[in-house]
Amino acid sequence: MKKPGLVVVLSAFAAAAIAAPETFNIDPGHTAPRFEYSHFGYSNQMHRFDKTSGKIVLDRAAKTGSVDVTIDAKSVNTGFALFNGHIQGEDFFSTEKYPTITFKSSAVKFDGDKPVAVDGNLTIKGVTKPVTLTVTSFHSMSHPMLKKDAIGANAITKIKRSDFNMGKYAPNVSDEVTLSIAVEAIKE
């Protein structure tokens, strides 16, 4: 005699296993937060941070997730050591007092099983503001070298420097800054 209750219970466990959240650690060697701004209208300057850490949790079946990113503000890289020091000063990142920049998500929005936007709080120089990162690309597959599941994405948002007490030289150096992040993360 078959026990249909057992089949239902086993099916529920199987569905729960499929829908389980997956945790990914950010790969610092393949993650590059960047910022871009207009310099006196002559050109758009783009700089990056070289040290980033954090976790991304995704449950694609449930369409939920979280993103927690920490950027070492002292790792800012403009290509010129003198300028790196200048923007680490009190007028800009003030890295002696505020050595990190953080982003902590409040919601991840999905289209199908792919995240398309991440709402959250960005903290720069001790000031926290809500932002939405628009995910412009997302890819998930087994990493060909590490033989582990991995994800990668590109995301973008715009902020005003003055909202984070970094508005010196505005409007000559644009107050509006485009933040973008190319991120890769490896499943735990």
C-alpha positions, 0 to 999 in steps of 0.5 A: 500500500502506497503512502501518499503522505510520504510522497508529499513530504518528500516533494516538499523537502525537494522543493525547499532544497531547490529554493534554498538561498545561495550565498556568494562571496565577492571575488576581490580580484574581479570586482571593481567599483568605479566612479565617474564625474565631469571635470570642468566640462572638459572630460569625464574622469573615471576612477576605481577602488581596488579593495572590495569585500562582501556577500550576495545572497540570492534565492532565485525561486523565491525572488529574494536576496541581499547584498552587503558590500564594503569598499576600502576607501583608502584603495581609491585608484586614480592612476596618480598617487598624489591625486589618490592622497588628495581625494582621500583628504577631508574635502572628499572621502576623509579616509582617516575618519571614514576608511570604508564605504558600504552598501547594504541592500533592503530589497532585490528586485527580479525579472524571472530568476535574474536580479534587475535592481537592488535597493539599499543604503549607501554610506559614504563619509558617515552619511547614509542615503538610499540608492537603487542599483540598476543591474545592467547584466547578470550571469550565473554558471559554474566557474570554469577554473574554480569548479564552483557556482559563480555569479557576475553582474554589472550595476549602476546608479547616480548620486550627488557628492554634496549629499555625502558632504563631498561637494567641494568644487561643484559645479565646476567638478560635477556634483552628480557622480555615476557609480558603477560596479562590476562584481563577481562572486563565488558560491560558499 
